[in-house]
Each structure stands twice: as C-alpha cells, then as structure tokens.
C-alpha cells in the first residue's frame, strides 16, 4: 500500500506547473502501459494516483483550470468503475489509451511548461520532446 501522506507532502512542494507536468506524465504512462495486457495493475495504480494528484492540485489552480481538472478526475473515476471490462476488451483499452494521451497533451499545455521551455532555449528555437 502506498504512503499517500508522504507522496502528498512531496507533491505539494512543487509549483503548480510542475505538478501539472507530473499529472501529464502519469497520463502519458497510462497511454504507454495500456499497450500491453499484463500492465493492468500498473495502469490502475496510475489512474488512482492521478486522481490524487488532481485532488491535491485543484485548490491551487484558477477556476478555469479547476473545471478542467475535475472533468478529468470524473473521467478517471468512470474508467475505474468499469476497469475490469475496459481492460479485458482491447478496443476499449485502446480507446482509454488514446483519451489518456489527449488528456496528457491538454494538461501539459495547461501547465505552461512547454512555453517555459521554449522561452529558455537559446534563440527561442522550438524544442519538442
């Protein structure tokens, strides 16, 4: 069982953009790990952790971002409710992976980290990772 208190304390040490970047990374991991049927427990754990990340981040966000994060949290909860069925069906699992990828990109964009990265590169040369 995870020590959620320690994780929360560590997570809240970061500024909002970094926290959002961590959430985006989790969503990208959900997409990536969904490609293999043996990763069900790992993906389910990432879903749960991501819901906590949202819960801990939302109070520090502006209203518009709060609305987006709550929408994402509801989606994660819906997936969890049907997790066994979703995971056992490759088509549904693929759809979840794709939606997690879309959410990852949205959250990363909302974080502003890509803009910050662009601004610190010499000559403002676009860099994508």
Protein Blocks (a to p, Z undefined) as FASTA:
>chain_A
ZZfklmmmmmmmpcfklmmmmmmmmmmmmmmmmmpmklmmmmmmmmmmmmmmmmmmmmmp
cfklmmmmmmmmmmmmmmmmmmmmmmmpmklmmmmmmmmmmmmmmmmmmnommmmmmmmp
ghiiacdZZ
